[in-house]
Amino acid sequence: MDRSKLFEWLGVITAILYSLLVALNIGAEFVGFSLLLISSFLIGVWAYWGGHRGILILQLFYASAGIIGMFRWF
């Protein structure tokens, strides 16, 4: 697996974990938003390397949402 695919799939996995932690409402929201931030970084790097500008902009928004969520739940 090349580096680009690794970033893509690690980003997908962390996004799935984020979604589950927040949806389960078990008090792990801070961890979930941290995973969202990590996911947006990983997928953002993948998008930049691949020239996927729309996805890159979307990941900047998700990173902002992750930071806001972390501050609100801290």
C-alpha positions, 0 to 999 in steps of 0.5 A: 500500500502506498503512502497516499492510500494509507492516508486515505484509509486511515482518514476513513477509519478515524472518521468512522470511529469519530461518528460512532463515538459521537452517535453513541453518546457515551461521554467520549465526545472529546475523543471523537472530535480529536479523531475528527481532527486527525481524520481531516488532516489525513484525508486533507493530505491525501486530497492535496497529494491527489489534487482533489481541491473540493475534498481539501476544502471540505477537510478544512471545514471538518478540521475547524469543526473538530477544533470547535468540538474539542473546545466545547467539550473540554 
